[in-house]
């Protein structure tokens, strides 16, 4: 049996955010375009045998958080500052129930937004990045989440 390499983000989420481990969150894709997180329905279902709304918004929020975490993880700093990421505000719109496993997609921000974010971070030691994530099932958007993440030193 070939060993599977677990992404650093997945390890971080499971160690530092207990809810992620309880939900069974996994990293499906992390590339230049997007971060995709998954979670099994069995651990995240409600009394109607559909995905629990709290799990849906949590997975989408974790996808946004993961995008920011990966951005900060790759940030090179002379003083090796420790960054703290928090959600400042979020809004969710539930469009349809999710019948199967959960899958959240957060697209990477545009280079201009990243540059503005990094400039504010360098200047003030604090910056905000607004991201959109979607929970998708069979090509249909089930939940839209817009969240603002703040990074501080």
TORPA-4810 file (N, C-alpha, C, O; in nm, 3 decimals):
<nodes>
NODE_1_0.085_-0.118_0.000_0.000_0.000_0.000_0.089_0.124_0.000_0.181_0.136_0.082_X
NODE_2_0.063_0.216_-0.091_0.142_0.338_-0.105_0.098_0.440_0.000_-0.022_0.465_0.015_X
NODE_3_0.194_0.500_0.073_0.156_0.600_0.172_0.100_0.725_0.104_0.143_0.762_-0.005_X
NODE_4_0.003_0.788_0.169_-0.060_0.908_0.117_-0.009_1.027_0.195_-0.007_1.026_0.318_X
NODE_5_0.034_1.130_0.123_0.082_1.252_0.187_-0.037_1.342_0.219_-0.113_1.379_0.130_X
NODE_6_-0.053_1.375_0.345_-0.163_1.461_0.388_-0.117_1.607_0.376_-0.011_1.642_0.429_X
NODE_7_-0.195_1.691_0.309_-0.156_1.831_0.294_-0.138_1.901_0.430_-0.208_1.870_0.527_X
NODE_8_-0.043_1.994_0.435_-0.013_2.067_0.558_-0.138_2.139_0.610_-0.160_2.145_0.731_X
NODE_9_-0.219_2.192_0.520_-0.341_2.261_0.563_-0.435_2.166_0.637_-0.491_2.203_0.740_X
NODE_10_-0.451_2.048_0.585_-0.540_1.950_0.649_-0.490_1.915_0.789_-0.568_1.907_0.884_X
NODE_11_-0.360_1.894_0.803_-0.302_1.866_0.934_-0.326_1.983_1.030_-0.365_1.963_1.145_X
NODE_12_-0.302_2.104_0.980_-0.323_2.223_1.063_-0.468_2.232_1.109_-0.495_2.253_1.227_X
NODE_13_-0.561_2.217_1.016_-0.704_2.228_1.052_-0.742_2.124_1.157_-0.813_2.156_1.252_X
NODE_14_-0.696_2.001_1.140_-0.732_1.895_1.235_-0.669_1.917_1.372_-0.730_1.883_1.474_X
NODE_15_-0.548_1.973_1.375_-0.481_1.996_1.503_-0.528_2.122_1.574_-0.541_2.123_1.696_X
NODE_16_-0.554_2.227_1.499_-0.581_2.358_1.559_-0.728_2.397_1.563_-0.767_2.486_1.639_X
NODE_17_-0.811_2.333_1.482_-0.955_2.362_1.480_-1.027_2.229_1.498_-1.057_2.160_1.400_X
NODE_18_-1.056_2.193_1.622_-1.116_2.061_1.650_-1.242_2.030_1.570_-1.267_1.914_1.537_X
NODE_19_-1.321_2.131_1.538_-1.442_2.110_1.460_-1.408_2.048_1.324_-1.481_1.961_1.275_X
NODE_20_-1.299_2.092_1.263_-1.260_2.039_1.132_-1.234_1.889_1.140_-1.273_1.814_1.050_X
NODE_21_-1.168_1.846_1.246_-1.141_1.703_1.262_-1.271_1.626_1.287_-1.292_1.519_1.230_X
NODE_22_-1.357_1.681_1.371_-1.485_1.615_1.401_-1.572_1.604_1.276_-1.645_1.506_1.260_X
NODE_23_-1.563_1.702_1.188_-1.641_1.701_1.063_-1.580_1.608_0.959_-1.647_1.572_0.862_X
NODE_24_-1.453_1.569_0.977_-1.386_1.486_0.879_-1.340_1.564_0.757_-1.336_1.511_0.646_X
NODE_25_-1.304_1.690_0.777_-1.262_1.777_0.667_-1.134_1.726_0.603_-1.039_1.689_0.671_X
NODE_26_-1.134_1.725_0.471_-1.017_1.687_0.394_-0.992_1.786_0.282_-1.085_1.853_0.235_X
NODE_27_-0.868_1.796_0.238_-0.832_1.881_0.125_-0.839_1.796_-0.001_-0.766_1.698_-0.015_X
NODE_28_-0.926_1.834_-0.093_-0.938_1.763_-0.221_-0.842_1.823_-0.323_-0.771_1.752_-0.393_X
NODE_29_-0.842_1.956_-0.331_-0.759_2.027_-0.428_-0.709_2.157_-0.365_-0.783_2.227_-0.298_X
NODE_30_-0.583_2.186_-0.388_-0.526_2.315_-0.353_-0.431_2.352_-0.464_-0.317_2.304_-0.470_X
NODE_31_-0.478_2.439_-0.555_-0.394_2.480_-0.666_-0.400_2.631_-0.682_-0.451_2.701_-0.594_X
NODE_32_-0.350_2.682_-0.793_-0.345_2.827_-0.815_-0.483_2.888_-0.831_-0.499_3.009_-0.813_X
NODE_33_-0.580_2.808_-0.865_-0.715_2.862_-0.890_-0.806_2.858_-0.769_-0.883_2.951_-0.746_X
NODE_34_-0.799_2.750_-0.691_-0.897_2.735_-0.583_-0.849_2.636_-0.477_-0.754_2.560_-0.496_X
NODE_35_-0.919_2.641_-0.365_-0.904_2.542_-0.259_-1.037_2.471_-0.248_-1.142_2.536_-0.238_X
NODE_36_-1.034_2.339_-0.249_-1.156_2.259_-0.237_-1.144_2.170_-0.114_-1.050_2.091_-0.102_X
NODE_37_-1.240_2.185_-0.023_-1.245_2.102_0.097_-1.366_2.010_0.089_-1.468_2.046_0.029_X
NODE_38_-1.354_1.893_0.149_-1.464_1.797_0.151_-1.488_1.750_0.294_-1.403_1.763_0.381_X
NODE_39_-1.606_1.695_0.315_-1.640_1.632_0.442_-1.750_1.530_0.415_-1.839_1.554_0.333_X
NODE_40_-1.746_1.416_0.483_-1.848_1.313_0.461_-1.983_1.353_0.520_-1.991_1.410_0.629_X
NODE_41_-2.088_1.322_0.447_-2.223_1.354_0.495_-2.254_1.283_0.627_-2.318_1.341_0.715_X
NODE_42_-2.208_1.161_0.640_-2.242_1.081_0.759_-2.208_1.153_0.889_-2.283_1.144_0.986_X
NODE_43_-2.097_1.225_0.891_-2.056_1.298_1.012_-2.120_1.437_1.020_-2.099_1.508_1.118_X
NODE_44_-2.196_1.476_0.919_-2.247_1.613_0.911_-2.393_1.620_0.870_-2.437_1.718_0.810_X
NODE_45_-2.469_1.516_0.904_-2.609_1.513_0.862_-2.701_1.564_0.972_-2.665_1.570_1.089_X
NODE_46_-2.821_1.600_0.930_-2.923_1.646_1.024_-3.034_1.541_1.036_-3.020_1.430_0.985_X
NODE_47_-3.141_1.576_1.103_-3.252_1.481_1.126_-3.328_1.447_0.999_-3.404_1.350_0.997_X
NODE_48_-3.309_1.525_0.893_-3.376_1.500_0.764_-3.288_1.417_0.670_-3.325_1.392_0.555_X
NODE_49_-3.171_1.375_0.720_-3.073_1.299_0.643_-3.016_1.379_0.525_-2.978_1.322_0.423_X
NODE_50_-3.011_1.512_0.542_-2.939_1.599_0.449_-2.824_1.660_0.528_-2.816_1.643_0.650_X
NODE_51_-2.736_1.731_0.460_-2.623_1.793_0.530_-2.673_1.903_0.624_-2.758_1.984_0.587_X
NODE_52_-2.620_1.904_0.744_-2.654_2.003_0.846_-2.607_2.141_0.801_-2.493_2.157_0.757_X
NODE_53_-2.695_2.241_0.813_-2.664_2.377_0.770_-2.539_2.434_0.835_-2.461_2.504_0.771_X
NODE_54_-2.519_2.404_0.963_-2.401_2.452_1.033_-2.273_2.392_0.977_-2.170_2.458_0.973_X
NODE_55_-2.280_2.267_0.935_-2.164_2.203_0.874_-2.134_2.264_0.737_-2.018_2.282_0.700_X
NODE_56_-2.239_2.295_0.663_-2.220_2.355_0.530_-2.150_2.489_0.539_-2.052_2.514_0.468_X
NODE_57_-2.198_2.575_0.627_-2.136_2.708_0.641_-1.998_2.696_0.704_-1.908_2.774_0.672_X
NODE_58_-1.980_2.600_0.793_-1.847_2.579_0.853_-1.746_2.535_0.749_-1.633_2.584_0.748_X
NODE_59_-1.783_2.443_0.661_-1.690_2.396_0.559_-1.653_2.508_0.463_-1.537_2.522_0.425_X
NODE_60_-1.751_2.588_0.424_-1.723_2.701_0.335_-1.633_2.803_0.404_-1.541_2.858_0.342_X
NODE_61_-1.657_2.828_0.531_-1.573_2.921_0.608_-1.432_2.867_0.621_-1.335_2.942_0.607_X
NODE_62_-1.419_2.738_0.647_-1.286_2.676_0.655_-1.213_2.683_0.521_-1.091_2.696_0.518_X
NODE_63_-1.286_2.676_0.410_-1.222_2.689_0.279_-1.164_2.829_0.263_-1.051_2.844_0.215_X
NODE_64_-1.239_2.931_0.302_-1.187_3.067_0.297_-1.069_3.085_0.390_-0.968_3.144_0.354_X
NODE_65_-1.083_3.034_0.510_-0.975_3.040_0.609_-0.849_2.973_0.552_-0.738_3.023_0.568_X
NODE_66_-0.869_2.859_0.488_-0.756_2.786_0.430_-0.685_2.864_0.321_-0.562_2.858_0.311_X
NODE_67_-0.760_2.936_0.239_-0.699_3.020_0.137_-0.609_3.125_0.202_-0.497_3.147_0.157_X
NODE_68_-0.658_3.189_0.307_-0.579_3.290_0.376_-0.459_3.224_0.445_-0.348_3.277_0.440_X
NODE_69_-0.481_3.109_0.510_-0.372_3.039_0.578_-0.260_3.005_0.481_-0.143_3.027_0.512_X
NODE_70_-0.296_2.952_0.364_-0.194_2.917_0.265_-0.122_3.042_0.214_-0.001_3.038_0.189_X
NODE_71_-0.194_3.151_0.198_-0.133_3.276_0.156_-0.030_3.323_0.259_0.080_3.366_0.223_X
NODE_72_-0.066_3.315_0.386_0.024_3.359_0.493_0.138_3.258_0.514_0.249_3.298_0.549_X
NODE_73_0.112_3.133_0.494_0.215_3.029_0.511_0.329_3.050_0.412_0.445_3.024_0.442_X
NODE_74_0.293_3.098_0.293_0.393_3.120_0.189_0.458_3.258_0.197_0.550_3.288_0.121_X
NODE_75_0.410_3.340_0.289_0.465_3.475_0.305_0.604_3.468_0.368_0.621_3.411_0.476_X
NODE_76_0.699_3.525_0.301_0.836_3.528_0.353_0.854_3.658_0.430_0.824_3.766_0.379_X
NODE_77_0.902_3.646_0.552_0.919_3.765_0.636_1.052_3.757_0.707_1.090_3.653_0.759_X
NODE_78_1.122_3.869_0.709_1.254_3.873_0.773_1.243_3.844_0.922_1.329_3.777_0.980_X
NODE_79_1.137_3.894_0.985_1.124_3.874_1.129_1.043_3.750_1.165_1.016_3.725_1.282_X
NODE_80_1.003_3.673_1.063_0.925_3.550_1.084_0.809_3.573_1.179_0.790_3.499_1.276_X
NODE_81_0.732_3.676_1.150_0.618_3.713_1.233_0.516_3.600_1.240_0.501_3.522_1.146_X
NODE_82_0.448_3.593_1.351_0.339_3.499_1.367_0.210_3.572_1.333_0.179_3.677_1.391_X
NODE_83_0.135_3.517_1.240_0.012_3.582_1.197_-0.108_3.512_1.259_-0.107_3.391_1.279_X
NODE_84_-0.212_3.589_1.288_-0.337_3.537_1.342_-0.448_3.567_1.243_-0.462_3.680_1.197_X
NODE_85_-0.525_3.466_1.211_-0.634_3.481_1.114_-0.766_3.463_1.188_-0.784_3.366_1.262_X
NODE_86_-0.858_3.558_1.168_-0.991_3.548_1.227_-1.095_3.587_1.123_-1.065_3.659_1.028_X
NODE_87_-1.216_3.539_1.141_-1.328_3.580_1.057_-1.389_3.703_1.121_-1.430_3.700_1.237_X
NODE_88_-1.396_3.810_1.045_-1.454_3.934_1.097_-1.604_3.936_1.076_-1.680_3.976_1.165_X
NODE_89_-1.646_3.894_0.960_-1.790_3.890_0.929_-1.814_3.788_0.820_-1.726_3.757_0.740_X
NODE_90_-1.936_3.735_0.818_-1.971_3.640_0.712_-2.121_3.643_0.689_-2.200_3.683_0.775_X
NODE_91_-2.157_3.600_0.569_-2.297_3.594_0.530_-2.316_3.468_0.448_-2.235_3.438_0.360_X
NODE_92_-2.421_3.395_0.477_-2.449_3.271_0.404_-2.587_3.276_0.342_-2.681_3.329_0.401_X
NODE_93_-2.598_3.220_0.224_-2.727_3.205_0.157_-2.743_3.057_0.121_-2.665_3.001_0.045_X
NODE_94_-2.845_2.995_0.177_-2.872_2.853_0.153_-2.969_2.843_0.036_-3.079_2.897_0.041_X
NODE_95_-2.928_2.776_-0.070_-3.006_2.770_-0.193_-3.080_2.637_-0.211_-3.190_2.633_-0.266_X
NODE_96_-3.019_2.527_-0.165_-3.080_2.395_-0.181_-3.015_2.298_-0.082_-2.902_2.321_-0.040_X
NODE_97_-3.084_2.192_-0.045_-3.024_2.095_0.048_-2.912_2.017_-0.021_-2.910_2.002_-0.143_X
NODE_98_-2.820_1.969_0.060_-2.712_1.884_0.012_-2.744_1.742_0.057_-2.758_1.715_0.176_X
NODE_99_-2.757_1.652_-0.040_-2.798_1.515_-0.011_-2.682_1.420_0.010_-2.698_1.315_0.074_X
NODE_100_-2.565_1.454_-0.042_-2.449_1.366_-0.033_-2.337_1.430_0.047_-2.360_1.515_0.133_X
NODE_101_-2.215_1.387_0.019_-2.099_1.441_0.087_-2.085_1.591_0.058_-2.134_1.640_-0.043_X
NODE_102_-2.019_1.660_0.148_-2.004_1.805_0.140_-1.877_1.841_0.062_-1.775_1.774_0.074_X
NODE_103_-1.887_1.947_-0.018_-1.773_1.993_-0.098_-1.780_2.145_-0.109_-1.874_2.199_-0.165_X
NODE_104_-1.680_2.213_-0.055_-1.675_2.359_-0.057_-1.559_2.406_-0.142_-1.448_2.353_-0.133_X
NODE_105_-1.584_2.506_-0.225_-1.483_2.561_-0.315_-1.465_2.709_-0.285_-1.562_2.786_-0.284_X
NODE_106_-1.341_2.748_-0.261_-1.309_2.890_-0.244_-1.205_2.925_-0.350_-1.093_2.875_-0.348_X
NODE_107_-1.244_3.013_-0.442_-1.151_3.056_-0.546_-1.047_3.150_-0.486_-1.076_3.227_-0.395_X
NODE_108_-0.925_3.142_-0.539_-0.818_3.230_-0.494_-0.851_3.372_-0.538_-0.908_3.394_-0.644_X
NODE_109_-0.814_3.470_-0.455_-0.840_3.610_-0.494_-0.750_3.652_-0.611_-0.647_3.590_-0.638_X
NODE_110_-0.792_3.756_-0.679_-0.714_3.811_-0.790_-0.581_3.864_-0.739_-0.570_3.903_-0.622_X
NODE_111_-0.482_3.866_-0.825_-0.349_3.914_-0.786_-0.353_4.056_-0.733_-0.279_4.090_-0.641_X
NODE_112_-0.439_4.141_-0.790_-0.451_4.279_-0.743_-0.501_4.284_-0.598_-0.452_4.364_-0.519_X
NODE_113_-0.596_4.199_-0.565_-0.649_4.194_-0.427_-0.542_4.143_-0.331_-0.532_4.191_-0.219_X
NODE_114_-0.464_4.045_-0.375_-0.356_3.992_-0.292_-0.251_4.100_-0.268_-0.202_4.116_-0.156_X
NODE_115_-0.216_4.173_-0.372_-0.115_4.279_-0.360_-0.163_4.387_-0.262_-0.086_4.434_-0.178_X
NODE_116_-0.289_4.426_-0.273_-0.346_4.527_-0.182_-0.346_4.476_-0.038_-0.314_4.550_0.055_X
NODE_117_-0.383_4.350_-0.021_-0.385_4.287_0.110_-0.245_4.286_0.172_-0.227_4.323_0.288_X
NODE_118_-0.146_4.242_0.093_-0.009_4.234_0.144_0.049_4.372_0.174_0.125_4.388_0.269_X
NODE_119_0.012_4.471_0.094_0.059_4.607_0.118_0.004_4.659_0.252_0.078_4.717_0.331_X
NODE_120_-0.124_4.638_0.276_-0.184_4.679_0.403_-0.121_4.604_0.520_-0.098_4.662_0.626_X
NODE_121_-0.094_4.478_0.501_-0.032_4.396_0.606_0.107_4.447_0.640_0.144_4.457_0.757_X
NODE_122_0.185_4.480_0.537_0.319_4.533_0.559_0.316_4.670_0.626_0.399_4.700_0.712_X
NODE_123_0.222_4.751_0.586_0.214_4.888_0.637_0.156_4.895_0.778_0.209_4.966_0.863_X
NODE_124_0.047_4.822_0.801_-0.026_4.836_0.928_-0.014_4.716_1.021_-0.053_4.725_1.138_X
NODE_125_0.038_4.606_0.972_0.045_4.485_1.054_-0.092_4.419_1.069_-0.112_4.333_1.155_X
NODE_126_-0.186_4.462_0.983_-0.324_4.411_0.988_-0.385_4.434_0.850_-0.363_4.538_0.788_X
NODE_127_-0.461_4.337_0.802_-0.526_4.351_0.672_-0.649_4.262_0.665_-0.661_4.163_0.738_X
NODE_128_-0.740_4.300_0.577_-0.865_4.226_0.560_-0.874_4.177_0.416_-0.841_4.248_0.321_X
NODE_129_-0.921_4.053_0.402_-0.940_3.994_0.270_-1.080_3.934_0.265_-1.116_3.850_0.348_X
NODE_130_-1.159_3.978_0.168_-1.296_3.929_0.153_-1.296_3.818_0.048_-1.246_3.837_-0.063_X
NODE_131_-1.353_3.703_0.084_-1.355_3.587_-0.004_-1.496_3.531_-0.018_-1.581_3.548_0.070_X
NODE_132_-1.518_3.463_-0.129_-1.645_3.393_-0.152_-1.616_3.245_-0.166_-1.522_3.204_-0.233_X
NODE_133_-1.700_3.166_-0.100_-1.690_3.021_-0.110_-1.829_2.966_-0.141_-1.930_3.026_-0.107_X
NODE_134_-1.830_2.852_-0.206_-1.957_2.789_-0.243_-1.954_2.643_-0.205_-1.852_2.575_-0.223_X
NODE_135_-2.064_2.594_-0.153_-2.081_2.450_-0.135_-2.156_2.404_-0.259_-2.263_2.455_-0.292_X
NODE_136_-2.098_2.306_-0.327_-2.152_2.261_-0.455_-2.180_2.112_-0.449_-2.105_2.034_-0.391_X
NODE_137_-2.292_2.074_-0.511_-2.326_1.932_-0.524_-2.378_1.908_-0.665_-2.471_1.975_-0.709_X
NODE_138_-2.319_1.814_-0.735_-2.358_1.780_-0.872_-2.362_1.902_-0.963_-2.452_1.916_-1.046_X
NODE_139_-2.265_1.992_-0.947_-2.257_2.111_-1.031_-2.350_2.224_-0.991_-2.348_2.330_-1.054_X
NODE_140_-2.431_2.203_-0.889_-2.525_2.306_-0.844_-2.478_2.369_-0.713_-2.435_2.299_-0.621_X
NODE_141_-2.486_2.501_-0.707_-2.450_2.571_-0.584_-2.561_2.551_-0.482_-2.677_2.582_-0.507_X
NODE_142_-2.523_2.499_-0.366_-2.619_2.477_-0.257_-2.612_2.589_-0.153_-2.713_2.628_-0.096_X
NODE_143_-2.491_2.640_-0.130_-2.471_2.745_-0.031_-2.365_2.841_-0.082_-2.261_2.800_-0.133_X
NODE_144_-2.394_2.971_-0.068_-2.296_3.077_-0.096_-2.255_3.137_0.037_-2.340_3.169_0.120_X
NODE_145_-2.126_3.153_0.057_-2.075_3.218_0.179_-1.977_3.326_0.138_-1.883_3.302_0.062_X
NODE_146_-2.000_3.446_0.188_-1.906_3.557_0.171_-1.853_3.589_0.310_-1.931_3.611_0.403_X
NODE_147_-1.722_3.593_0.323_-1.662_3.618_0.455_-1.543_3.710_0.442_-1.469_3.707_0.343_X
NODE_148_-1.526_3.793_0.544_-1.409_3.881_0.552_-1.317_3.824_0.659_-1.356_3.806_0.774_X
NODE_149_-1.194_3.797_0.619_-1.092_3.743_0.711_-0.993_3.854_0.743_-0.948_3.926_0.654_X
NODE_150_-0.959_3.866_0.869_-0.861_3.966_0.911_-0.737_3.894_0.961_-0.745_3.799_1.038_X
NODE_151_-0.623_3.942_0.914_-0.494_3.888_0.956_-0.424_3.996_1.036_-0.414_4.110_0.991_X
NODE_152_-0.375_3.959_1.155_-0.299_4.052_1.240_-0.171_3.985_1.284_-0.158_3.863_1.282_X
NODE_153_-0.077_4.067_1.323_0.050_4.019_1.373_0.038_4.002_1.523_0.135_3.962_1.588_X
</nodes>
